[in-house]
Amino acid sequence: MKNNTLRAPLIKAGVVLGIFALLVYFTSTSAEGSVWNSLGSIIVFLFRTVQLAVGLALSLLICLAVLIGIFLGAVALVNRDGARRMYEALVETVGRWLQPCTGLLRRDRAAELEARLESFGQELKTELSSGLNRTARELREAQEVLENKLQSLVSRLRDMEEKAEQKAGADQVEELAATVADSGETLAKLDQAIARIEAEVKKAMDQVQAVSPDSLLGDLPARIEALESQEGSGVEEKIVALQEEIVAIRRGLDETMSAVQVITSRVEAGPAAGGDESGSGNGGEEEHRLFSYFEDPADRAKLAELVGSTLKKDMTYSQVMEFIGQEMGPEAARIISEHPSLTKDYIRQRRRSA
């Protein structure tokens, strides 16, 4: 333990004494005899010694490489596999000898790689920050553009709503005009029916006044003979014809009375009744005036069903009216063609209620 402790100081003392001895030797042997010249000579000597050692080491390595190459070439002439195995073993051995040096190189490379990675990270961070800033700026610009477009769309939507409200007012005016036209048409028909009924009543009164009991009784035997002479089938046919005429007259009177009731209710209700009638039309189809022209309840139900089937389709009024006429037959088509305003009003009410 003491020997190991004293070895290092002894070596250092020996090196110092050797340098001092060399300094004294060069000083005493030099022509000038100065200390600085002696130090320069020592430094030159050390440099040449190192140079000689490096040259000897390189020459030794070159000689060994040449000798090993000659040896492996000679072996390869005899056995290539053996030469290959020897070469691999030599490379492995040299690698183990040079492992400390390679470790130093690897540490240097690792430090260099870390420095490069750090610089690359800084560059990447800078590029990402600049790219994010540019992207954020573009997003803000796009957001401003979208906000402007949204505002323009909102303004256009408001304009369309105002136009729709104005159009709705025009539709109400059209509906009112159609109602007035239908009322005028109904009044004209009512006047004609009343005039015809007055003429028939006047004619009947004239006939009643013209017939006296004496003339009736005086003509009774001849009429009885005439009836007896006629065949029973002819009398029955006349009776049936008279019944049909009576039914037709009653039907016309019913239509006239219904039209009179509708006109009376409209006259009593006034202009405000138009909105109430459209609201009540949403509750049921039987209240609409168009159904007064269809006597059969089945036709009314079929008309309501056909109009309801067209509510979800993009069809115009003329297309809907043509479709109803094709489905219900020529009679319904005639009624619809005679009353287009009522038909459009009924379709409009159904669309609003849907």
LUMNU-215238 format. One record per residue (C-alpha): residue in three letters; chain; x, y, z. Coordinates in pm, 1 decimal, padded with zeros to 6 digits. Layout:
% residues N
[ALA, A, [X, Y, Z]];
...
***
This chain:
% residues 354
[MET, A, [00000.0, 00000.0, 00000.0]];
[LYS, A, [00286.4, 00234.3, 00088.8]];
[ASN, A, [00473.3, 00136.5, -00228.0]];
[ASN, A, [00173.0, 00233.7, -00442.9]];
[THR, A, [00144.2, 00558.3, -00252.3]];
[LEU, A, [00511.2, 00655.6, -00304.2]];
[ARG, A, [00528.5, 00543.4, -00670.2]];
[ALA, A, [00362.6, 00845.4, -00824.9]];
[PRO, A, [00577.1, 01106.8, -00645.5]];
[LEU, A, [00891.5, 00912.0, -00730.9]];
[ILE, A, [00796.4, 00901.9, -01099.3]];
[LYS, A, [00721.2, 01273.5, -01103.7]];
[ALA, A, [01051.9, 01344.8, -00929.1]];
[GLY, A, [01235.8, 01128.8, -01182.1]];
[VAL, A, [01072.5, 01311.7, -01475.0]];
[VAL, A, [01163.5, 01649.3, -01325.6]];
[LEU, A, [01522.2, 01539.9, -01265.5]];
[GLY, A, [01545.7, 01405.7, -01621.9]];
[ILE, A, [01418.9, 01732.5, -01767.5]];
[PHE, A, [01658.0, 01928.2, -01544.5]];
[ALA, A, [01946.8, 01706.0, -01649.5]];
[LEU, A, [01859.3, 01752.2, -02016.8]];
[LEU, A, [01838.2, 02125.1, -01962.1]];
[VAL, A, [02180.4, 02131.1, -01800.5]];
[TYR, A, [02322.6, 01909.7, -02072.8]];
[PHE, A, [02189.8, 02120.9, -02360.9]];
[THR, A, [02295.4, 02438.6, -02185.8]];
[SER, A, [02647.6, 02317.4, -02132.7]];
[THR, A, [02687.5, 02173.7, -02480.9]];
[SER, A, [02528.4, 02455.0, -02678.1]];
[ALA, A, [02744.4, 02720.2, -02835.1]];
[GLU, A, [02553.0, 03009.7, -02689.8]];
[GLY, A, [02492.2, 02843.5, -02350.2]];
[SER, A, [02157.5, 03014.9, -02281.7]];
[VAL, A, [01864.1, 02859.2, -02102.0]];
[TRP, A, [01611.0, 02957.6, -02369.4]];
[ASN, A, [01807.4, 02785.5, -02636.9]];
[SER, A, [01817.9, 02478.6, -02418.8]];
[LEU, A, [01438.9, 02488.1, -02373.5]];
[GLY, A, [01392.2, 02525.3, -02747.8]];
[SER, A, [01619.5, 02233.4, -02810.5]];
[ILE, A, [01422.2, 02022.2, -02560.4]];
[ILE, A, [01092.4, 02112.6, -02730.1]];
[VAL, A, [01232.4, 02031.5, -03072.8]];
[PHE, A, [01365.8, 01703.4, -02937.4]];
[LEU, A, [01027.6, 01612.9, -02794.7]];
[PHE, A, [00852.3, 01703.1, -03119.1]];
[ARG, A, [01092.6, 01492.7, -03322.3]];
[THR, A, [01054.0, 01206.4, -03077.8]];
[VAL, A, [00676.1, 01219.1, -03115.6]];
[GLN, A, [00710.1, 01244.7, -03490.4]];
[LEU, A, [00942.2, 00944.6, -03493.0]];
[ALA, A, [00700.7, 00745.9, -03277.7]];
[VAL, A, [00406.7, 00828.5, -03503.3]];
[GLY, A, [00604.9, 00739.6, -03812.0]];
[LEU, A, [00724.1, 00411.0, -03660.5]];
[ALA, A, [00365.5, 00327.7, -03558.0]];
[LEU, A, [00227.6, 00402.9, -03904.0]];
[SER, A, [00504.7, 00207.9, -04074.9]];
[LEU, A, [00449.3, -00080.3, -03838.1]];
[LEU, A, [00075.3, -00079.7, -03914.4]];
[ILE, A, [00140.2, -00068.1, -04287.6]];
[CYS, A, [00388.0, -00353.7, -04265.2]];
[LEU, A, [00147.1, -00562.6, -04060.3]];
[ALA, A, [-00135.7, -00491.4, -04305.8]];
[VAL, A, [00083.1, -00592.3, -04600.4]];
[LEU, A, [00200.5, -00909.7, -04426.7]];
[ILE, A, [-00155.4, -01003.3, -04323.6]];
[GLY, A, [-00278.6, -00936.6, -04675.2]];
[ILE, A, [-00005.9, -01156.6, -04823.2]];
[PHE, A, [-00083.3, -01428.6, -04571.2]];
[LEU, A, [-00461.4, -01416.5, -04632.5]];
[GLY, A, [-00404.8, -01411.2, -05007.5]];
[ALA, A, [-00186.9, -01720.8, -04983.4]];
[VAL, A, [-00448.2, -01896.7, -04770.6]];
[ALA, A, [-00724.2, -01792.6, -05011.6]];
[LEU, A, [-00539.2, -01962.9, -05295.3]];
[VAL, A, [-00571.8, -02287.7, -05103.3]];
[ASN, A, [-00895.1, -02242.7, -04907.0]];
[ARG, A, [-01122.0, -01943.6, -04958.8]];
[ASP, A, [-01353.7, -02028.2, -04670.1]];
[GLY, A, [-01061.8, -02050.5, -04429.4]];
[ALA, A, [-00926.0, -01715.8, -04547.6]];
[ARG, A, [-01271.7, -01559.2, -04503.1]];
[ARG, A, [-01300.4, -01696.6, -04148.2]];
[MET, A, [-00951.1, -01567.3, -04061.8]];
[TYR, A, [-01038.4, -01223.6, -04198.9]];
[GLU, A, [-01360.8, -01208.2, -03995.3]];
[ALA, A, [-01174.6, -01314.6, -03679.4]];
[LEU, A, [-00907.1, -01050.2, -03743.7]];
[VAL, A, [-01167.5, -00778.1, -03790.7]];
[GLU, A, [-01341.8, -00883.6, -03468.5]];
[THR, A, [-01012.6, -00881.5, -03273.8]];
[VAL, A, [-00908.0, -00540.1, -03406.5]];
[GLY, A, [-01254.4, -00410.0, -03319.7]];
[ARG, A, [-01217.7, -00526.2, -02960.1]];
[TRP, A, [-00872.9, -00359.3, -02937.9]];
[LEU, A, [-01005.2, -00032.9, -03080.9]];
[GLN, A, [-01327.8, -00038.2, -02879.5]];
[PRO, A, [-01210.6, 00231.4, -02630.2]];
[CYS, A, [-01119.7, 00462.8, -02915.6]];
[THR, A, [-01449.3, 00395.7, -03091.1]];
[GLY, A, [-01626.4, 00462.9, -02761.9]];
[LEU, A, [-01465.6, 00804.6, -02749.4]];
[LEU, A, [-01564.1, 00867.8, -03109.9]];
[ARG, A, [-01916.8, 00752.1, -03039.2]];
[ARG, A, [-01944.4, 00983.9, -02741.9]];
[ASP, A, [-01824.5, 01266.9, -02960.7]];
[ARG, A, [-02075.8, 01168.2, -03226.4]];
[ALA, A, [-02352.6, 01143.7, -02965.6]];
[ALA, A, [-02271.2, 01492.0, -02839.5]];
[GLU, A, [-02265.5, 01621.9, -03194.0]];
[LEU, A, [-02594.8, 01446.2, -03267.5]];
[GLU, A, [-02751.3, 01596.9, -02956.1]];
[ALA, A, [-02632.8, 01940.2, -03062.1]];
[ARG, A, [-02774.3, 01888.1, -03410.5]];
[LEU, A, [-03102.5, 01761.7, -03269.4]];
[GLU, A, [-03124.1, 02060.3, -03039.3]];
[SER, A, [-03060.2, 02301.7, -03324.3]];
[PHE, A, [-03308.4, 02112.7, -03541.9]];
[GLY, A, [-03564.0, 02132.9, -03260.8]];
[GLN, A, [-03514.3, 02506.8, -03235.7]];
[GLU, A, [-03551.0, 02547.5, -03612.4]];
[LEU, A, [-03857.3, 02324.2, -03614.9]];
[LYS, A, [-04009.9, 02518.6, -03328.0]];
[THR, A, [-03946.4, 02844.1, -03510.5]];
[GLU, A, [-04097.1, 02711.9, -03834.6]];
[LEU, A, [-04398.5, 02569.3, -03651.2]];
[SER, A, [-04459.7, 02893.9, -03466.9]];
[SER, A, [-04438.0, 03092.2, -03790.8]];
[GLY, A, [-04663.2, 02839.9, -03967.6]];
[LEU, A, [-04917.0, 02851.5, -03683.4]];
[ASN, A, [-04917.1, 03229.2, -03688.2]];
[ARG, A, [-04970.5, 03229.5, -04063.5]];
[THR, A, [-05248.9, 02969.8, -04032.5]];
[ALA, A, [-05415.5, 03167.7, -03753.1]];
[ARG, A, [-05402.6, 03481.2, -03966.8]];
[GLU, A, [-05555.2, 03295.3, -04262.5]];
[LEU, A, [-05826.4, 03152.0, -04036.7]];
[ARG, A, [-05910.7, 03497.9, -03907.0]];
[GLU, A, [-05935.7, 03627.8, -04262.9]];
[ALA, A, [-06154.7, 03331.5, -04363.2]];
[GLN, A, [-06373.0, 03390.5, -04056.7]];
[GLU, A, [-06417.7, 03754.6, -04150.6]];
[VAL, A, [-06511.5, 03656.1, -04506.6]];
[LEU, A, [-06762.8, 03399.7, -04377.1]];
[GLU, A, [-06912.3, 03652.9, -04137.0]];
[ASN, A, [-06956.7, 03899.3, -04423.0]];
[LYS, A, [-07122.1, 03630.2, -04635.6]];
[LEU, A, [-07346.6, 03535.6, -04343.3]];
[GLN, A, [-07453.2, 03895.6, -04297.5]];
[SER, A, [-07529.4, 03925.1, -04668.1]];
[LEU, A, [-07733.1, 03602.9, -04655.2]];
[VAL, A, [-07924.6, 03729.9, -04351.0]];
[SER, A, [-08003.4, 04055.3, -04530.7]];
[ARG, A, [-08115.7, 03864.3, -04840.5]];
[LEU, A, [-08332.8, 03639.7, -04622.8]];
[ARG, A, [-08496.6, 03944.5, -04467.5]];
[ASP, A, [-08563.0, 04088.9, -04812.2]];
[MET, A, [-08716.2, 03759.2, -04922.3]];
[GLU, A, [-08935.9, 03753.0, -04610.2]];
[GLU, A, [-09055.6, 04106.4, -04683.6]];
[LYS, A, [-09127.1, 04011.1, -05044.6]];
[ALA, A, [-09311.4, 03699.8, -04924.2]];
[GLU, A, [-09523.8, 03913.7, -04692.4]];
[GLN, A, [-09601.6, 04149.8, -04980.2]];
[LYS, A, [-09685.1, 03851.5, -05200.1]];
[ALA, A, [-09911.2, 03714.8, -04928.3]];
[GLY, A, [-10098.5, 04046.5, -04932.6]];
[ALA, A, [-10131.9, 04020.7, -05309.9]];
[ASP, A, [-10270.3, 03667.2, -05271.8]];
[GLN, A, [-10528.8, 03792.4, -05025.8]];
[VAL, A, [-10629.5, 04064.0, -05270.1]];
[GLU, A, [-10655.5, 03805.2, -05545.8]];
[GLU, A, [-10861.4, 03581.3, -05320.8]];
[LEU, A, [-11093.4, 03867.6, -05235.0]];
[ALA, A, [-11130.3, 03954.4, -05603.6]];
[ALA, A, [-11207.3, 03590.9, -05684.6]];
[THR, A, [-11465.6, 03583.5, -05405.1]];
[VAL, A, [-11628.3, 03899.1, -05537.3]];
[ALA, A, [-11632.6, 03756.7, -05890.0]];
[ASP, A, [-11788.8, 03431.7, -05767.3]];
[SER, A, [-12042.7, 03628.2, -05568.2]];
[GLY, A, [-12133.7, 03828.7, -05877.7]];
[GLU, A, [-12165.9, 03511.0, -06081.0]];
[THR, A, [-12381.8, 03351.6, -05814.0]];
[LEU, A, [-12600.0, 03662.1, -05792.8]];
[ALA, A, [-12646.5, 03658.9, -06168.8]];
[LYS, A, [-12748.3, 03292.4, -06160.4]];
[LEU, A, [-12976.9, 03366.4, -05867.0]];
[ASP, A, [-13142.5, 03647.8, -06058.1]];
[GLN, A, [-13193.9, 03418.8, -06355.2]];
[ALA, A, [-13337.7, 03145.4, -06133.1]];
[ILE, A, [-13567.5, 03391.3, -05956.5]];
[ALA, A, [-13684.9, 03531.1, -06289.1]];
[ARG, A, [-13749.1, 03179.4, -06419.4]];
[ILE, A, [-13937.1, 03084.4, -06103.0]];
[GLU, A, [-14143.6, 03404.8, -06117.3]];
[ALA, A, [-14229.4, 03329.8, -06478.8]];
[GLU, A, [-14332.2, 02975.0, -06392.8]];
[VAL, A, [-14536.7, 03092.8, -06094.2]];
[LYS, A, [-14706.1, 03359.8, -06304.2]];
[LYS, A, [-14778.9, 03103.6, -06573.1]];
[ALA, A, [-14921.2, 02864.1, -06315.3]];
[MET, A, [-15138.9, 03139.6, -06166.3]];
[ASP, A, [-15268.1, 03227.5, -06510.5]];
[GLN, A, [-15348.0, 02864.3, -06576.4]];
[VAL, A, [-15526.0, 02832.2, -06240.9]];
[GLN, A, [-15726.4, 03145.3, -06303.9]];
[ALA, A, [-15812.2, 03026.8, -06653.1]];
[VAL, A, [-15946.8, 02691.3, -06530.5]];
[SER, A, [-16304.1, 02701.7, -06389.2]];
[PRO, A, [-16491.6, 02420.7, -06213.5]];
[ASP, A, [-16750.1, 02406.8, -06488.5]];
[SER, A, [-16498.4, 02364.1, -06764.6]];
[LEU, A, [-16310.2, 02108.0, -06557.9]];
[LEU, A, [-16621.2, 01900.6, -06489.0]];
[GLY, A, [-16748.9, 01945.1, -06840.5]];
[ASP, A, [-16428.6, 01807.2, -06988.3]];
[LEU, A, [-16394.4, 01527.2, -06732.4]];
[PRO, A, [-16582.6, 01249.9, -06925.9]];
[ALA, A, [-16379.4, 01312.5, -07239.6]];
[ARG, A, [-16057.8, 01305.3, -07043.4]];
[ILE, A, [-16157.9, 00981.5, -06873.4]];
[GLU, A, [-16235.5, 00822.0, -07209.3]];
[ALA, A, [-15902.7, 00945.5, -07345.5]];
[LEU, A, [-15721.1, 00797.2, -07049.7]];
[GLU, A, [-15902.9, 00468.1, -07086.5]];
[SER, A, [-15818.2, 00453.9, -07455.0]];
[GLN, A, [-15445.0, 00503.0, -07387.6]];
[GLU, A, [-15222.1, 00213.4, -07294.2]];
[GLY, A, [-15101.6, 00170.2, -06936.8]];
[SER, A, [-14735.5, 00173.0, -07034.0]];
[GLY, A, [-14759.5, 00516.6, -07193.9]];
[VAL, A, [-14919.6, 00664.4, -06881.3]];
[GLU, A, [-14650.5, 00516.3, -06662.1]];
[GLU, A, [-14377.5, 00659.7, -06884.8]];
[LYS, A, [-14534.1, 01004.1, -06862.0]];
[ILE, A, [-14557.1, 00974.1, -06485.9]];
[VAL, A, [-14189.1, 00879.0, -06465.5]];
[ALA, A, [-14093.9, 01171.0, -06690.3]];
[LEU, A, [-14297.5, 01407.8, -06473.0]];
[GLN, A, [-14126.5, 01274.0, -06161.3]];
[GLU, A, [-13782.7, 01328.2, -06317.9]];
[GLU, A, [-13875.4, 01684.3, -06409.5]];
[ILE, A, [-13995.8, 01744.9, -06053.9]];
[VAL, A, [-13667.7, 01608.5, -05913.2]];
[ALA, A, [-13465.1, 01831.2, -06149.5]];
[ILE, A, [-13670.2, 02135.3, -06045.0]];
[ARG, A, [-13617.7, 02052.4, -05677.5]];
[ARG, A, [-13245.3, 02009.4, -05736.7]];
[GLY, A, [-13222.5, 02348.7, -05905.6]];
[LEU, A, [-13417.5, 02504.5, -05618.4]];
[ASP, A, [-13182.6, 02344.1, -05364.2]];
[GLU, A, [-12877.2, 02475.3, -05548.5]];
[THR, A, [-13032.0, 02818.3, -05569.0]];
[MET, A, [-13117.6, 02820.4, -05197.6]];
[SER, A, [-12766.5, 02706.4, -05100.8]];
[ALA, A, [-12613.8, 02980.1, -05317.4]];
[VAL, A, [-12851.1, 03233.7, -05159.6]];
[GLN, A, [-12748.5, 03120.6, -04810.8]];
[VAL, A, [-12377.3, 03149.5, -04895.1]];
[ILE, A, [-12419.8, 03497.2, -05041.0]];
[THR, A, [-12631.8, 03604.5, -04743.5]];
[SER, A, [-12371.9, 03482.5, -04494.7]];
[ARG, A, [-12094.4, 03664.0, -04685.2]];
[VAL, A, [-12296.1, 03983.9, -04701.8]];
[GLU, A, [-12368.7, 03967.6, -04327.7]];
[ALA, A, [-12011.8, 03880.1, -04230.5]];
[GLY, A, [-11850.0, 04160.4, -04434.8]];
[PRO, A, [-11486.5, 04185.4, -04543.5]];
[ALA, A, [-11368.2, 04038.6, -04209.8]];
[ALA, A, [-11545.6, 03714.0, -04284.8]];
[GLY, A, [-11284.7, 03629.6, -04550.0]];
[GLY, A, [-11016.2, 03567.1, -04284.7]];
[ASP, A, [-11261.0, 03372.8, -04063.5]];
[GLU, A, [-11373.9, 03159.5, -04355.6]];
[SER, A, [-11013.9, 03076.4, -04448.0]];
[GLY, A, [-10945.6, 02985.0, -04084.5]];
[SER, A, [-11257.6, 02765.4, -04070.4]];
[GLY, A, [-11157.4, 02607.0, -04401.8]];
[ASN, A, [-10848.9, 02473.9, -04230.9]];
[GLY, A, [-11068.4, 02285.5, -03990.3]];
[GLY, A, [-11264.9, 02090.0, -04254.6]];
[GLU, A, [-11327.7, 02073.9, -04626.8]];
[GLU, A, [-11714.3, 02057.6, -04601.4]];
[GLU, A, [-11742.1, 02428.4, -04517.6]];
[HIS, A, [-11593.0, 02544.8, -04846.3]];
[ARG, A, [-11826.8, 02674.3, -05111.6]];
[LEU, A, [-11676.2, 02451.0, -05378.7]];
[PHE, A, [-11849.0, 02146.4, -05225.1]];
[SER, A, [-12192.6, 02299.3, -05287.8]];
[TYR, A, [-12148.1, 02210.6, -05657.5]];
[PHE, A, [-12089.9, 01840.8, -05579.2]];
[GLU, A, [-12410.3, 01664.6, -05478.5]];
[ASP, A, [-12265.8, 01321.6, -05406.8]];
[PRO, A, [-12081.2, 01297.6, -05069.0]];
[ALA, A, [-11848.7, 01041.4, -05227.8]];
[ASP, A, [-11741.4, 01300.4, -05485.9]];
[ARG, A, [-11673.6, 01549.5, -05207.7]];
[ALA, A, [-11462.4, 01298.8, -05014.5]];
[LYS, A, [-11272.5, 01201.3, -05329.0]];
[LEU, A, [-11208.0, 01568.7, -05410.8]];
[ALA, A, [-11067.9, 01629.5, -05060.9]];
[GLU, A, [-10853.5, 01316.8, -05085.8]];
[LEU, A, [-10709.6, 01413.5, -05426.4]];
[VAL, A, [-10625.8, 01765.6, -05312.1]];
[GLY, A, [-10462.8, 01626.1, -04997.7]];
[SER, A, [-10248.2, 01390.5, -05206.5]];
[THR, A, [-10103.8, 01688.4, -05398.5]];
[LEU, A, [-10005.8, 01892.1, -05091.0]];
[LYS, A, [-09656.3, 01740.9, -05062.9]];
[LYS, A, [-09591.0, 01770.0, -05437.4]];
[ASP, A, [-09452.0, 02074.2, -05614.8]];
[MET, A, [-09753.3, 02130.6, -05844.1]];
[THR, A, [-09912.5, 02449.4, -05973.0]];
[TYR, A, [-10282.3, 02527.5, -05946.2]];
[SER, A, [-10344.5, 02436.7, -06309.6]];
[GLN, A, [-10165.4, 02102.9, -06268.7]];
[VAL, A, [-10369.3, 02021.0, -05957.0]];
[MET, A, [-10694.6, 02114.2, -06132.1]];
[GLU, A, [-10603.0, 01903.6, -06435.5]];
[PHE, A, [-10512.8, 01610.4, -06208.8]];
[ILE, A, [-10848.6, 01632.7, -06025.4]];
[GLY, A, [-11038.5, 01648.4, -06355.2]];
[GLN, A, [-10859.2, 01338.6, -06487.6]];
[GLU, A, [-10921.7, 01140.8, -06169.1]];
[MET, A, [-11287.0, 01238.3, -06105.0]];
[GLY, A, [-11421.7, 01240.5, -06458.0]];
[PRO, A, [-11571.0, 01487.8, -06705.8]];
[GLU, A, [-11845.3, 01617.4, -06474.8]];
[ALA, A, [-11597.3, 01720.5, -06204.8]];
[ALA, A, [-11367.3, 01865.7, -06470.9]];
[ARG, A, [-11656.4, 02076.1, -06600.2]];
[ILE, A, [-11738.0, 02206.0, -06250.0]];
[ILE, A, [-11373.9, 02289.9, -06182.2]];
[SER, A, [-11334.8, 02464.7, -06518.7]];
[GLU, A, [-11650.3, 02669.6, -06450.2]];
[HIS, A, [-11526.9, 02769.5, -06101.2]];
[PRO, A, [-11147.3, 02806.8, -06118.9]];
[SER, A, [-11133.6, 03075.3, -05851.2]];
[LEU, A, [-11315.7, 02859.4, -05595.8]];
[THR, A, [-11091.3, 02565.4, -05679.1]];
[LYS, A, [-10774.6, 02772.7, -05635.0]];
[ASP, A, [-10910.3, 02914.3, -05309.9]];
[TYR, A, [-10980.1, 02564.3, -05174.9]];
[ILE, A, [-10632.6, 02439.2, -05277.8]];
[ARG, A, [-10473.9, 02744.8, -05116.0]];
[GLN, A, [-10665.0, 02683.1, -04790.3]];
[ARG, A, [-10557.1, 02318.6, -04782.3]];
[ARG, A, [-10192.4, 02415.3, -04839.6]];
[ARG, A, [-10204.5, 02668.7, -04559.4]];
[SER, A, [-10366.2, 02422.3, -04320.9]];
[ALA, A, [-10101.4, 02160.0, -04409.1]];
***
